[in-house]
Amino acid sequence: MNRAFFQGRITADPEIRKAGDYDVCDFTLAVSGKKDQPVFVKFTAWGSNARFVEKYFRKGYGMLVYGYYDISSWEDRYSGDMRYKHYFVVDGVEFPIQRPRGSTDAPERQERQERRRRAREGTDDEDYDCPPERSAPPPRQREFYEEDMFDREPPTATARTSTSSPRRAPPPPPPPPDDDDDGDVPF
């Protein structure tokens, strides 16, 4: 099976060129190699994949690419030597989960947040349907265990003044045995 999947960052802005009636986009992806050294992998996208890459990706953007390995060979017209090109043909491209480095959509995100805030406060002139605010869950409280009853008082909301943990008192002795020896079974 000749199938490969890559996740990395595109090294230059992709550009489309024409090959007959087809759109072609050649690009290089920097992927993580041994000891986090980048490995540069060449890709060729055709048709709609080429248009998609050119439209939505720029230098530094992360992308997920899958395709198959291919080799092209030709004879050099000047020297007559055989030349080879190793690359991957793109079958599909997806957006990564993480944001691209140096993303410039921060002002747009701030504007959306500001519109939501104004809509919640009722000071927005636009009709903006704002999702309801979520309240934070209540803070977790420490459970009170039976063995704690003998050491210290139940936990309170006051903060400790000492940074060292309190010493635990030894557990109380067991109750004395029952001296009624009339042959009764103890249960």
N, C-alpha and C positions, 0 to 999 in steps of 0.2 A: 504494500500500500504506500503510495507516494502522497503523503498528506502532512502538512506542518502548520503549527499554530505559533504565533509570535505576539508578544506584548512589549511595546517599547515606545520610544519617542521619535517623531519624524525629524530628520536632520535639516531639511530645507523646505521652503514653500513649494508645494507641488505645482507643476505646470502641465497642461494638456498639449499634446501635439497630435497631428493627424497622420494616420498610416492608412492610406487609401480612403475608404469610407468610415473607418473606425477611429474613435478617440482612444489615445494611449497616454498613460501617465506613468512615468518612471520615478520612483522615489526610494530613499534609503531610510531604514529604521535602525536606531541605536537600541540594542537589547543588552541586557545584563549577561555577562559571560563569567568566566572563572575569576574568582577574587574580585567581583564587581567591576571588572574591566569591561568597557563597552565593546560589543561586537557589532559591526555595521553590516546589515543584511540588505541586499538589493531586491526590489520588487518591481513588477510591471503589472499595472491594472489596465484592463480593456473595457471599452463601452461604458455601461452605467456605473461600474465600479470606479473607473477613471474619473468620471464626472463627479461622483460622490466624494472621492478623496480630494479633488481639486476644490470643491465647493466648501467642505466642512473642516478641513484640516490645514494647519499652518505650522511653521517651524516650532518645535518644542512641544506640540500637542501630543498627548499619549494616544495610542490606538492599539486595537486588537486586530490582527490580520491572520487569515488562514488561506492556504493555497497549496500549490504543488511545486516541486522542484523541477527546473527545466534548464537545458543547456542549448545555446545557439552557437552555431559554428559558421564561419565564412572565410573566404580567402581574401587576404589583404591585397587590394588592387595595386599597391606600390611595390611591396616586397614579394608578393606571391605566397607568403606564409599563411598557414591556417590560424585563425583567431577563434577564441572561445569566450563566451559570456555565460557565467553561472548566475542564475537568479531564480526568484520564486514568482509564479504567476498567481495573481490574487483571485481567489474565489469569493471572498467576502471580507468586509471591513466592519468593525463595530467600534462604538465609542467606549472608552474605558470608564470605570466607575469614578475614578478620581478626576479632579479638575486639571486642566493643562497648566503648566508652569507659566507664570507671567500673564495669566488670563486678565483681560481688560474689561470683564463684565462687572467689576466691583461697583462702579457708579450705578449701573442698572440695578444691581441687587440692593444697594442702599436706597434707591428710589422706591423699589417695591416695598421694602421694609417701612419706609416713611409713609407710603400710601396706606399700608395696613394699620400703622399706628394712628394715623388721622382718622381712618374709618372706625376704629375701635372707640376713639374719643368723640366721634360724632362731629368732627371739624372738617371733614372732607366734603367737597362740593360734588365729587364724582360718585356715581352709584357703584360702589365696590363691595362685593360680597366677601366679607372677611371671615375666615374660619375662627371658631371660638377659641379663646385662650385655654390652654391646659393648665390646671393647677398642679403644683408640685406635690408628690406623694408625702404623707406625713413622715416625720423622721422616725427611724427605727429606734425602738426602746429596748434596753437590755432586759432580758427575761430574768425573773426572780426565781432562783432555784432553792429547794428546801435546805441544802447545806449552807446557803447564805444566811439562814435565820440565826445560826449559832455564832457567826463571825462578826457580823456588823448589822447596822440598821438597813432597812430597805433602801434601794437607790432613790436619790432625789434629783431634782433638776439643778441643784447648785453644783458649781464646778469645784473640783478638788484644788486645794491650795498646795498640796505636796505632789511632787513628781514621782516619788517612789511609791510602789504598791504597798498596801497595808499588809501586815503580817496576819496570817490566819491563826486563829486559836485552835487548839486540838479539839476534836469532836468530843462531845460529852460521853461519859461512861455509859455502858448499857444499863438498863434497869436491873435491880437485884432480882435473883430468881425467887419464885414463889415458894414459900416454905410449907405450904399445905400439902402434906404427904399422905393424903387419904386414898391414894390409889386412883385418883381421877385421871383421866386422860386429859392432857393440857389443851386439847382442841375442842 
